[in-house]
């Protein structure tokens, strides 16, 4: 990583870490929406799986159907974090952590790098006690990310466009972005980088890599989980201006 890119990433990371509260509220509201209707462990897990699978712009429904048929017909394998990972990996002796959960999901029909990482991140959030939930699905899910395991950022077009803005000389993708960040930030810090999606989403306009970086209030309004009162909107707008200044000098 060259010096200029390193400096930009560190400045961006500092911004994300300082302003965690905004996306934390949005994500907490989102989790409540798709968990509140359900009481059983199985139904909550199904809800998370369906929600994440449908974040894909073009989900492979026929392929995903076989995965859901497999999950729904093996309820006995869903009762703990450990047994679910064993079920995904077909390996009873694997390490039971978030890295194993990611790779286990990646083995499933219809699941790719982004959705596997997004599911893993969501499960971590639902069990680390920082989002208003405590053991929301499994009692044995780790509350911390082990420093020796890899934690993956759910890279999508929003994040790829952000990295292109930082360094347009590189053809960024899921693997390159995660490798760069994992080489320079701890596993716990990788989770902080997940906030980049929120700030990128509400501060981009257009599509493709060369989209415009600008406060996009329409996108903010499009998110059901955001606060819609005038004070909240003014605050997020002002904070977004600080985010956008980080990209003034490409």
Secondary structure per residue as TSV (DSSP state, phi and psi in degrees):
chain	resnum	aa	ss	phi	psi
A	1	X	-	360.0	123.7
A	2	X	-	-72.4	166.7
A	3	X	H	-61.9	-40.6
A	4	X	H	-65.7	-45.1
A	5	X	H	-64.8	-41.5
A	6	X	H	-59.2	-43.9
A	7	X	H	-64.5	-42.7
A	8	X	H	-65.5	-41.5
A	9	X	H	-65.5	-42.0
A	10	X	H	-65.0	-38.4
A	11	X	H	-66.4	-41.2
A	12	X	H	-65.9	-42.1
A	13	X	H	-61.8	-41.1
A	14	X	H	-60.5	-42.3
A	15	X	H	-61.5	-47.5
A	16	X	H	-60.4	-43.8
A	17	X	H	-66.8	-38.2
A	18	X	H	-69.5	-30.5
A	19	X	T	-113.9	34.7
A	20	X	H	-63.0	-28.7
A	21	X	H	-60.5	-31.4
A	22	X	H	-65.9	-55.3
A	23	X	H	-71.7	-28.1
A	24	X	H	-59.8	-41.8
A	25	X	H	-66.1	-43.3
A	26	X	H	-61.5	-46.1
A	27	X	H	-67.8	-39.3
A	28	X	H	-60.1	-42.5
A	29	X	H	-63.8	-39.5
A	30	X	H	-63.9	-45.6
A	31	X	H	-62.6	-39.6
A	32	X	H	-60.4	-40.5
A	33	X	H	-60.7	-42.9
A	34	X	H	-98.2	2.2
A	35	X	H	-108.7	-32.0
A	36	X	T	-54.5	-38.1
A	37	X	T	-70.5	-8.2
A	38	X	-	-120.1	142.7
A	39	X	-	-108.4	-36.3
A	40	X	S	-80.2	154.9
A	41	X	H	-57.6	-47.4
A	42	X	H	-61.2	-46.4
A	43	X	H	-66.0	-35.0
A	44	X	H	-67.4	-41.7
A	45	X	H	-65.3	-44.3
A	46	X	H	-57.7	-42.4
A	47	X	H	-61.4	-44.0
A	48	X	H	-63.0	-45.1
A	49	X	H	-61.3	-46.3
A	50	X	H	-64.4	-43.3
A	51	X	H	-59.6	-48.5
A	52	X	H	-68.1	-42.8
A	53	X	H	-58.9	-34.7
A	54	X	T	-87.7	6.8
A	55	X	T	-78.9	-11.0
A	56	X	S	-69.5	141.8
A	57	X	T	-68.3	-32.6
A	58	X	T	-137.7	73.5
A	59	X	-	-62.1	140.5
A	60	X	-	-83.8	84.8
A	61	X	H	-60.0	-43.6
A	62	X	H	-62.3	-39.9
A	63	X	H	-73.1	-42.1
A	64	X	H	-62.4	-32.0
A	65	X	H	-57.5	-40.1
A	66	X	H	-66.4	-34.8
A	67	X	H	-65.6	-47.5
A	68	X	H	-66.0	-34.9
A	69	X	H	-61.6	-40.2
A	70	X	H	-64.8	-43.3
A	71	X	H	-70.0	-44.3
A	72	X	H	-67.5	-25.7
A	73	X	T	-93.2	3.9
A	74	X	-	-130.4	52.2
A	75	X	G	-60.1	-29.0
A	76	X	G	-66.5	-17.8
A	77	X	G	-90.6	2.3
A	78	X	S	-103.6	-0.4
A	79	X	S	-80.3	-6.9
A	80	X	S	-152.2	159.7
A	81	X	H	-57.0	-43.3
A	82	X	H	-63.6	-50.4
A	83	X	H	-68.1	-31.5
A	84	X	H	-67.3	-41.6
A	85	X	H	-65.4	-41.4
A	86	X	H	-58.4	-41.4
A	87	X	H	-62.9	-43.2
A	88	X	H	-70.0	-37.6
A	89	X	H	-95.8	-12.9
A	90	X	T	55.4	37.6
A	91	X	-	-144.7	107.2
A	92	X	T	-76.1	-12.2
A	93	X	T	-108.8	12.2
A	94	X	S	-76.2	165.0
A	95	X	-	-72.6	134.8
A	96	X	-	-99.9	86.3
A	97	X	S	-141.6	-175.5
A	98	X	H	-71.7	-27.7
A	99	X	H	-65.7	-41.9
A	100	X	H	-65.4	-36.9
A	101	X	H	-62.8	-43.7
A	102	X	H	-59.0	-51.4
A	103	X	H	-68.3	-30.8
A	104	X	H	-65.1	-43.3
A	105	X	H	-65.5	-35.4
A	106	X	H	-64.3	-22.3
A	107	X	T	-78.6	-11.3
A	108	X	S	-87.3	147.9
A	109	X	T	-61.2	128.4
A	110	X	T	88.1	-2.6
A	111	X	-	-107.6	132.2
A	112	X	-	-114.1	-168.7
A	113	X	H	-61.2	-47.2
A	114	X	H	-65.9	-48.2
A	115	X	H	-69.3	-33.8
A	116	X	H	-64.9	-41.5
A	117	X	H	-68.4	-38.6
A	118	X	H	-67.3	-41.7
A	119	X	H	-62.4	-45.3
A	120	X	H	-60.9	-44.8
A	121	X	H	-62.7	-41.4
A	122	X	H	-63.9	-44.1
A	123	X	H	-61.6	-40.5
A	124	X	H	-62.1	-46.0
A	125	X	H	-61.5	-35.8
A	126	X	T	-75.2	-7.7
A	127	X	T	-126.3	-4.0
A	128	X	S	-88.6	-1.6
A	129	X	S	78.9	7.4
A	130	X	S	-104.6	-2.3
A	131	X	S	-120.8	22.7
A	132	X	S	85.7	7.8
A	133	X	-	-122.5	150.7
A	134	X	S	-138.3	112.6
A	135	X	S	52.0	49.4
A	136	X	S	-67.2	-21.9
A	137	X	S	-125.5	-56.7
A	138	X	-	-121.1	139.9
A	139	X	T	-75.1	-23.8
A	140	X	T	-98.8	6.0
A	141	X	S	-69.7	134.0
A	142	X	-	-60.9	141.5
A	143	X	S	-91.1	-9.8
A	144	X	S	-133.4	158.6
A	145	X	-	-94.4	123.7
A	146	X	-	-66.0	136.2
A	147	X	T	-64.7	-17.5
A	148	X	T	-88.9	-11.4
A	149	X	S	-96.2	157.1
A	150	X	-	-89.3	137.1
A	151	X	-	-120.0	130.5
A	152	X	-	-105.7	135.6
A	153	X	-	-79.6	129.6
A	154	X	-	-74.1	82.5
A	155	X	-	-74.3	127.3
A	156	X	-	-130.2	-167.7
A	157	X	H	-62.2	-34.9
A	158	X	H	-61.3	-46.7
A	159	X	H	-72.8	-37.8
A	160	X	H	-60.9	-40.8
A	161	X	H	-65.3	-35.1
A	162	X	H	-66.2	-43.7
A	163	X	H	-69.2	-32.6
A	164	X	H	-63.5	-36.8
A	165	X	H	-65.1	-37.0
A	166	X	H	-71.9	-44.1
A	167	X	-	-145.7	90.1
A	168	X	T	-72.3	-5.3
A	169	X	T	-79.5	-12.7
A	170	X	S	-108.1	140.3
A	171	X	-	-88.4	91.4
A	172	X	-	-74.8	144.3
A	173	X	-	-151.3	-178.0
A	174	X	H	-52.1	-49.4
A	175	X	H	-69.8	-42.7
A	176	X	H	-67.0	-40.6
A	177	X	H	-67.0	-45.5
A	178	X	H	-65.5	-39.6
A	179	X	H	-63.0	-44.4
A	180	X	H	-60.5	-48.7
A	181	X	H	-69.8	-41.3
A	182	X	H	-64.2	-28.4
A	183	X	H	-77.3	-15.1
A	184	X	H	-124.0	-7.7
A	185	X	S	-136.1	149.8
A	186	X	-	-70.3	169.6
A	187	X	H	-60.7	-41.1
A	188	X	H	-66.1	-37.8
A	189	X	H	-68.9	-28.7
A	190	X	H	-59.7	-35.7
A	191	X	H	-66.8	-32.1
A	192	X	H	-62.7	-37.5
A	193	X	G	-62.1	-18.5
A	194	X	G	-61.5	-26.1
A	195	X	G	-65.4	-16.0
A	196	X	H	-59.9	-32.6
A	197	X	H	-60.5	-45.6
A	198	X	H	-60.7	-50.2
A	199	X	H	-67.3	-36.1
A	200	X	H	-67.4	-41.6
A	201	X	H	-61.5	-47.7
A	202	X	T	-82.2	-1.4
A	203	X	T	-126.0	30.0
A	204	X	E	-133.3	149.6
A	205	X	E	-137.6	135.5
A	206	X	S	101.4	-166.7
A	207	X	S	-137.0	172.0
A	208	X	S	78.6	-176.0
A	209	X	T	-74.0	-31.1
A	210	X	T	-97.7	40.7
A	211	X	-	-71.8	159.4
A	212	X	E	-78.2	134.7
A	213	X	E	-96.1	105.9
A	214	X	S	-159.0	147.9
A	215	X	-	-57.6	121.4
A	216	X	-	-117.2	87.4
A	217	X	H	-63.5	-28.4
A	218	X	H	-61.2	-39.0
A	219	X	H	-68.8	-35.9
A	220	X	H	-61.5	-44.2
A	221	X	H	-67.4	-26.7
A	222	X	H	-71.3	-19.8
A	223	X	-	-86.3	115.5
A	224	X	T	-64.5	-22.7
A	225	X	T	-82.5	-7.8
A	226	X	S	-86.9	151.8
A	227	X	-	-74.4	132.8
A	228	X	-	-105.4	6.2
A	229	X	S	-75.3	157.5
A	230	X	H	-60.8	-41.0
A	231	X	H	-61.9	-45.0
A	232	X	H	-63.8	-41.4
A	233	X	H	-66.6	-41.5
A	234	X	H	-63.3	-38.5
A	235	X	H	-67.3	-46.1
A	236	X	H	-68.0	-32.2
A	237	X	H	-64.9	-46.1
A	238	X	H	-64.0	-41.0
A	239	X	H	-66.9	-36.5
A	240	X	H	-63.7	-34.1
A	241	X	H	-62.0	-36.0
A	242	X	H	-66.2	-39.1
A	243	X	H	-62.0	-45.6
A	244	X	H	-67.0	-31.7
A	245	X	H	-62.5	-25.0
A	246	X	T	-65.1	-18.0
A	247	X	T	-111.0	9.0
A	248	X	S	-61.5	-41.4
A	249	X	-	-106.5	97.9
A	250	X	-	-70.6	360.0
